[in-house]
């Protein structure tokens, strides 16, 4: 097994519970890590045998573009898409951070972290 990370994806998006947050928008950081068997791709040197990080970045950007009240909702949408669209992923972890959140005080960012494993289907 191996890990593919796409780190510090910087995105401007419109998430939040306050009307001003969704109207004005904020800067976000997304970090994504997927667990996948890299043995075949290491031997074949073929993109089809691994998880394409261009695909991972695309999913994050598309889901971050859809406003939500909670970062948890956005993170779950990303995880759902990864597992439905790429069957090689066995586990994924995502961190979604709001930079300079409007919570009063000097706070660099708030982050939610979620993980999900591939569900095994019983026969």
C-alpha positions in Angstrom: 0.0 0.0 0.0 1.0 3.6 -0.3 -0.2 7.1 0.2 -0.9 9.9 -2.3 -1.2 13.4 -0.8 -2.5 16.6 -2.4 -1.5 19.3 0.1 -2.3 22.9 0.6 -4.9 23.3 -2.1 -5.7 27.0 -1.8 -9.3 27.9 -2.8 -11.5 31.0 -2.4 -15.0 29.8 -1.6 -18.4 30.8 0.0 -19.1 28.6 3.0 -20.4 29.5 6.4 -23.4 29.9 8.6 -23.5 33.6 8.5 -25.0 35.4 5.5 -21.9 37.6 5.2 -19.6 34.6 5.0 -21.5 33.1 2.0 -21.8 36.4 0.3 -18.2 37.7 0.8 -16.4 34.4 0.7 -13.2 33.4 2.4 -9.8 31.7 1.7 -9.6 28.0 2.4 -6.9 25.3 2.5 -7.6 21.7 1.7 -5.3 18.8 2.4 -6.2 15.4 1.0 -4.6 12.0 1.6 -5.6 8.7 -0.1 -4.4 5.2 0.6 -4.0 3.1 -2.5 -2.0 0.1 -3.6 0.9 1.6 -5.5 2.7 -1.6 -6.3 1.2 -2.0 -9.8 1.8 1.6 -10.9 5.3 1.5 -9.5 6.1 -1.5 -11.8 4.0 -0.4 -14.9 4.8 3.3 -14.9 1.2 3.8 -16.1 -1.2 6.5 -14.9 -4.1 4.1 -15.3 -2.7 1.9 -12.5 -2.8 4.6 -9.8 -5.0 7.4 -8.5 -4.5 10.5 -10.6 -3.8 13.5 -8.3 -5.3 15.8 -11.1 -8.6 14.0 -10.5 -8.3 14.5 -6.7 -7.6 18.2 -7.1 -10.6 18.5 -9.5 -13.0 16.9 -7.1 -11.9 19.2 -4.3 -12.3 22.3 -6.4 -15.7 21.3 -7.7 -17.1 20.5 -4.3 -15.6 23.5 -2.7 -17.3 25.7 -5.3 -20.8 24.6 -4.0 -21.6 26.7 -0.9 -22.4 24.9 2.3 -23.0 26.1 5.9 -20.6 23.6 7.3 -17.1 22.5 6.3 -18.1 19.0 7.4 -20.7 18.9 4.6 -18.1 19.9 1.9 -15.6 17.4 3.2 -18.2 14.6 3.1 -19.1 15.4 -0.4 -15.4 15.2 -1.5 -15.0 11.8 0.3 -18.2 10.5 -1.3 -17.1 11.4 -4.8 -13.6 10.0 -4.4 -15.0 6.6 -3.3 -17.7 6.6 -6.0 -15.4 7.7 -8.9 -12.2 5.9 -8.1 -12.4 2.2 -7.0 -8.6 2.0 -6.2 -8.9 4.2 -3.0 -9.1 2.2 0.2 -9.1 5.1 2.6 -9.2 8.9 2.3 -8.6 11.7 4.8 -9.5 15.3 4.2 -8.7 18.4 6.1 -10.7 21.6 5.2 -9.4 24.8 6.8 -11.0 28.2 6.9 -8.2 30.8 6.9 -8.7 33.8 9.2 -12.2 32.7 10.4 -14.5 35.5 11.6 -14.7 34.3 15.2 -13.0 37.1 17.0 -9.4 37.2 18.1 -6.2 36.3 16.2 -7.0 32.8 14.8 -5.0 31.6 11.8 -7.4 29.0 10.7 -10.0 26.5 11.9 -9.8 22.9 10.5 -12.1 19.9 10.3 -10.6 16.5 9.6 -12.6 13.5 8.3 -11.6 10.0 7.3 -13.5 7.3 5.5 -12.6 3.8 4.5 -13.9 1.8 1.5 -16.9 -0.1 2.5 -16.5 -3.8 1.9 -19.5 -5.4 0.2 -20.8 -8.7 1.5 -21.7 -11.4 -1.0 
